[in-house]
Amino acid sequence: MAHSSADGAFELRFDALFADRRSYSFPCDGMGRVDLDALSERGRLNYFYARAMIGVEVAWPAVRCRAV
């Protein structure tokens, strides 16, 4: 059974490819699906930016358990 993004158990993380760049993480379910409606406007913009910058500024995203 997959966890919902609302329970905060997982995050979709885009790690920076370079030390002077930022990484991005977003709450998601166990399959890496992000609930865009639950994100703020800034969160949605950051999410779309991170997706567009895969391989340029950030690595392919990984689903991780969130720290408690």
DSSP file (Angstrom, degrees, kcal/mol; ACC not computed):
  #  RESIDUE AA STRUCTURE BP1 BP2  ACC     N-H-->O    O-->H-N    N-H-->O    O-->H-N    TCO  KAPPA ALPHA  PHI   PSI    X-CA   Y-CA   Z-CA
    1    1 A M              0   0    0      0, 0.0     2,-0.2     0, 0.0    29,-0.0   0.000 360.0 360.0 360.0 128.9    0.0    0.0    0.0
    2    2 A A        -     0   0    0      1,-0.1     2,-0.2    27,-0.0    27,-0.0  -0.542 360.0-122.7 -80.6 144.7    1.4    3.4   -1.0
    3    3 A H        -     0   0    0     -2,-0.2    27,-0.9     1,-0.1    28,-0.3  -0.566  27.2-116.4 -80.3 149.8    1.5    6.2    1.5
    4    4 A S    > > -     0   0    0     -2,-0.2     3,-1.0    25,-0.2     5,-0.5  -0.495  19.4-118.8 -81.1 159.0   -0.2    9.4    0.6
    5    5 A S  G > 5S+     0   0    0      1,-0.2     3,-1.1     2,-0.2    23,-0.1   0.751 109.8  69.6 -68.1 -21.4    1.8   12.6    0.2
    6    6 A A  G 3 5S+     0   0    0      1,-0.2    -1,-0.2     2,-0.1    23,-0.0   0.777  88.6  61.5 -68.5 -25.7   -0.2   14.1    3.1
    7    7 A D  G < 5S-     0   0    0     -3,-1.0    -1,-0.2     1,-0.1    -2,-0.2   0.626  99.5-135.8 -79.4  -9.8    1.4   11.8    5.7
    8    8 A G  T < 5 +     0   0    0     -3,-1.1    58,-0.1    -4,-0.3    -3,-0.1   0.693  62.7 130.6  70.9  19.4    4.8   13.3    4.9
    9    9 A A      < +     0   0    0     -5,-0.5    57,-2.5    19,-0.1     2,-0.3   0.769  66.2  36.9 -77.7 -25.1    6.6    9.9    4.9
   10   10 A F  E     -AB  28  65A   0     18,-0.7    18,-1.6    55,-0.3     2,-0.3  -0.879  59.7-163.7-129.2 157.6    8.4   10.5    1.6
   11   11 A E  E     -AB  27  64A   0     53,-2.6    53,-2.7    -2,-0.3     2,-0.7  -0.992  19.9-135.2-136.4 147.5   10.1   13.2   -0.4
   12   12 A L  E     -AB  26  63A   0     14,-3.2    14,-1.8    -2,-0.3     2,-0.5  -0.914  33.2-163.0 -98.7 115.6   11.1   13.6   -4.0
   13   13 A R  E     -AB  25  62A   0     49,-2.9    49,-2.1    -2,-0.7     2,-0.7  -0.888  20.3-167.2-114.4 128.6   14.6   15.0   -3.9
   14   14 A F  E     -A   24   0A   0     10,-3.5    10,-2.5    -2,-0.5     2,-0.2  -0.928  21.7-152.3-107.0 103.5   16.5   16.6   -6.7
   15   15 A D        -     0   0    0     -2,-0.7    44,-3.2    45,-0.3     8,-0.1  -0.560  21.3-107.9 -80.7 141.8   20.2   16.9   -5.6
   16   16 A A  B     -C   58   0B   0     42,-0.2    42,-0.3    -2,-0.2     7,-0.1  -0.369  14.9-147.7 -65.1 142.8   22.3   19.7   -7.0
   17   17 A L  S    S+     0   0    0     40,-2.8     2,-0.3     5,-0.2    41,-0.1   0.676  83.7  47.9 -83.0 -18.7   25.0   18.6   -9.5
   18   18 A F  S >  S-     0   0    0     39,-0.5     3,-1.7     4,-0.1    -2,-0.1  -0.933  82.9-124.9-127.0 147.9   27.3   21.4   -8.3
   19   19 A A  T 3  S+     0   0    0     -2,-0.3    -1,-0.1     1,-0.3    -3,-0.1   0.791 109.0  53.0 -62.2 -30.7   28.4   22.4   -4.8
   20   20 A D  T 3  S+     0   0    0      2,-0.1    -1,-0.3    -3,-0.0     2,-0.2   0.308  97.7  82.4 -91.7  11.1   27.3   26.0   -5.2
   21   21 A R  S <  S-     0   0    0     -3,-1.7     2,-0.3    36,-0.1    -5,-0.2  -0.700  79.1-111.2-109.4 164.0   23.8   25.2   -6.4
   22   22 A R        -     0   0    0     -2,-0.2     2,-0.2    -7,-0.1    -5,-0.2  -0.653  19.0-137.3 -96.8 153.1   20.7   24.3   -4.3
   23   23 A S        -     0   0    0     -2,-0.3     2,-0.4    -7,-0.1    -8,-0.2  -0.646  17.0-144.8 -97.4 161.8   18.9   21.0   -4.1
   24   24 A Y  E     -A   14   0A   0    -10,-2.5   -10,-3.5    -2,-0.2     2,-0.3  -0.971  15.3-178.3-129.7 142.9   15.1   20.7   -4.1
   25   25 A S  E     -A   13   0A   0     -2,-0.4   -12,-0.2   -12,-0.2    22,-0.0  -0.998   1.5-174.8-142.8 146.7   12.8   18.4   -2.2
   26   26 A F  E     -A   12   0A   0    -14,-1.8   -14,-3.2    -2,-0.3     2,-0.1  -0.989  34.1-102.1-139.1 142.1    9.0   18.0   -2.3
   27   27 A P  E     +A   11   0A   0      0, 0.0     8,-0.4     0, 0.0     2,-0.3  -0.416  54.1 158.3 -63.9 140.1    6.5   15.9   -0.3
   28   28 A C  E     -A   10   0A   0    -18,-1.6   -18,-0.7     6,-0.2     6,-0.2  -0.905  39.8 -97.5-150.4 175.8    5.4   12.9   -2.4
   29   29 A D    >   -     0   0    0      4,-1.6     3,-2.0    -2,-0.3   -25,-0.2  -0.343  55.0 -84.8 -90.1-178.4    3.9    9.4   -2.0
   30   30 A G  T 3  S+     0   0    0    -27,-0.9    33,-0.1     1,-0.3   -26,-0.1   0.650 129.3  54.2 -64.2 -16.1    5.9    6.2   -2.1
   31   31 A M  T 3  S-     0   0    0    -28,-0.3    -1,-0.3     2,-0.1    32,-0.0   0.395 120.6-104.7 -97.5   1.0    5.9    6.2   -5.9
   32   32 A G    <   +     0   0    0     -3,-2.0     2,-0.5     1,-0.3    -2,-0.1   0.584  68.5 150.0  88.4  11.0    7.3    9.7   -6.2
   33   33 A R        -     0   0    0      2,-0.0    -4,-1.6     1,-0.0     2,-0.4  -0.679  33.6-151.8 -82.7 124.6    4.0   11.4   -7.2
   34   34 A V        -     0   0    0     -2,-0.5     2,-1.2    -6,-0.2    -6,-0.2  -0.810  13.1-132.7 -96.8 132.3    3.9   15.0   -6.0
   35   35 A D    >>  -     0   0    0     -8,-0.4     3,-1.3    -2,-0.4     4,-0.6  -0.725  21.6-171.3 -84.0  96.7    0.4   16.5   -5.2
   36   36 A L  G >4 S+     0   0    0     -2,-1.2     3,-0.9     1,-0.3    -1,-0.2   0.813  81.3  60.8 -62.0 -31.2    0.8   19.8   -7.1
   37   37 A D  G 34 S+     0   0    0      1,-0.2    -1,-0.3    -3,-0.1    -2,-0.1   0.760 101.2  54.4 -67.6 -23.7   -2.4   21.1   -5.6
   38   38 A A  G <4 S+     0   0    0     -3,-1.3    -1,-0.2     2,-0.0    -2,-0.2   0.625  93.7  88.6 -85.0 -13.6   -0.9   20.8   -2.1
   39   39 A L  S << S-     0   0    0     -3,-0.9     2,-0.0    -4,-0.6   -13,-0.0  -0.509  81.5-115.2 -83.1 152.1    2.1   22.9   -3.0
   40   40 A S     >  -     0   0    0     -2,-0.2     4,-2.7     1,-0.1     5,-0.2  -0.281  36.9 -99.5 -71.3 169.8    2.3   26.7   -2.7
   41   41 A E  H  > S+     0   0    0      1,-0.2     4,-2.3     2,-0.2     5,-0.2   0.928 128.3  47.4 -57.9 -45.0    2.6   28.7   -5.8
   42   42 A R  H  > S+     0   0    0      1,-0.2     4,-2.6     2,-0.2    -1,-0.2   0.894 110.2  53.3 -63.7 -39.8    6.4   29.1   -5.1
   43   43 A G  H  > S+     0   0    0      2,-0.2     4,-2.5     1,-0.2    -2,-0.2   0.908 108.9  48.8 -60.9 -43.3    6.6   25.3   -4.4
   44   44 A R  H  X S+     0   0    0     -4,-2.7     4,-2.7     2,-0.2     5,-0.2   0.921 111.5  49.4 -62.9 -43.9    5.0   24.6   -7.8
   45   45 A L  H  X S+     0   0    0     -4,-2.3     4,-2.3     1,-0.2    -2,-0.2   0.914 112.3  47.9 -61.8 -42.4    7.4   26.9   -9.6
   46   46 A N  H  X S+     0   0    0     -4,-2.6     4,-2.8     2,-0.2    -1,-0.2   0.893 111.2  51.7 -63.9 -39.6   10.3   25.3   -7.8
   47   47 A Y  H  X S+     0   0    0     -4,-2.5     4,-2.3     2,-0.2    -2,-0.2   0.944 112.1  44.5 -62.7 -48.8    9.1   21.9   -8.7
   48   48 A F  H  X S+     0   0    0     -4,-2.7     4,-2.0     2,-0.2    -1,-0.2   0.878 113.9  51.3 -64.7 -36.7    8.7   22.7  -12.4
   49   49 A Y  H  X S+     0   0    0     -4,-2.3     4,-1.6    -5,-0.2    -2,-0.2   0.946 109.5  49.3 -63.0 -48.6   12.1   24.4  -12.4
   50   50 A A  H  < S+     0   0    0     -4,-2.8     3,-0.2     1,-0.2    -2,-0.2   0.909 111.5  49.5 -59.3 -42.8   13.8   21.4  -10.8
   51   51 A R  H >< S+     0   0    0     -4,-2.3     3,-1.0     1,-0.2    -1,-0.2   0.894 111.1  49.5 -63.0 -39.2   12.2   19.1  -13.4
   52   52 A A  H 3< S+     0   0    0     -4,-2.0    -1,-0.2     1,-0.2    -2,-0.2   0.767 109.4  53.2 -70.5 -24.6   13.3   21.3  -16.2
   53   53 A M  T >X>S+     0   0    0     -4,-1.6     4,-2.5    -3,-0.2     3,-2.1   0.270  72.4 136.2 -98.0  11.3   16.9   21.4  -14.9
   54   54 A I  B <45S+d   58   0B   0     -3,-1.0     5,-0.2     1,-0.3     6,-0.1  -0.414  81.7  10.4 -59.9 127.6   17.4   17.6  -14.6
   55   55 A G  T 345S+     0   0    0      3,-3.3    -1,-0.3    -2,-0.2     4,-0.1   0.261 127.3  63.4  85.8 -12.0   20.9   16.9  -16.0
   56   56 A V  T <45S-     0   0    0     -3,-2.1    -2,-0.2     2,-0.3    -3,-0.1   0.805 129.2 -10.8-105.6 -55.1   21.8   20.6  -16.1
   57   57 A E  T  <5S+     0   0    0     -4,-2.5   -40,-2.8     1,-0.2   -39,-0.5   0.614 130.0  40.7-118.4 -25.2   21.7   21.8  -12.5
   58   58 A V  B   <S-Cd  16  54B   0     -5,-2.0    -3,-3.3   -42,-0.3    -2,-0.3  -0.903  75.9-116.7-129.2 156.4   20.1   18.9  -10.6
   59   59 A A        -     0   0    0    -44,-3.2     3,-0.1    -2,-0.3    -6,-0.1  -0.346  52.6 -72.8 -81.1 166.6   20.4   15.1  -10.7
   60   60 A W        -     0   0    0      1,-0.1   -45,-0.3   -46,-0.1    -1,-0.2  -0.373  67.6-101.1 -55.4 136.5   17.5   12.7  -11.6
   61   61 A P        -     0   0    0      0, 0.0     2,-0.4     0, 0.0   -47,-0.2  -0.225  34.6-156.4 -69.3 154.6   15.1   12.8   -8.6
   62   62 A A  E     -B   13   0A   0    -49,-2.1   -49,-2.9    -3,-0.1     2,-0.5  -0.982  16.2-127.1-128.8 141.3   15.1   10.1   -5.9
   63   63 A V  E     +B   12   0A   0     -2,-0.4     2,-0.3   -51,-0.2   -51,-0.2  -0.772  38.6 175.1 -85.8 127.1   12.2    9.1   -3.6
   64   64 A R  E     -B   11   0A   0    -53,-2.7   -53,-2.6    -2,-0.5     2,-0.3  -0.939  36.7-105.3-132.0 153.6   13.5    9.1    0.0
   65   65 A C  E     -B   10   0A   0     -2,-0.3   -55,-0.3   -55,-0.2     2,-0.2  -0.606  44.2-118.5 -72.1 136.7   12.0    8.6    3.4
   66   66 A R        -     0   0    0    -57,-2.5     2,-0.1    -2,-0.3    -1,-0.1  -0.513  28.6-105.5 -77.0 146.4   11.7   11.9    5.2
   67   67 A A              0   0    0     -2,-0.2    -1,-0.1     1,-0.1   -57,-0.0  -0.444 360.0 360.0 -67.8 143.2   13.6   12.3    8.4
   68   68 A V              0   0    0     -2,-0.1    -1,-0.1    -3,-0.1    -2,-0.0   0.440 360.0 360.0 -89.0 360.0   11.4   12.2   11.5
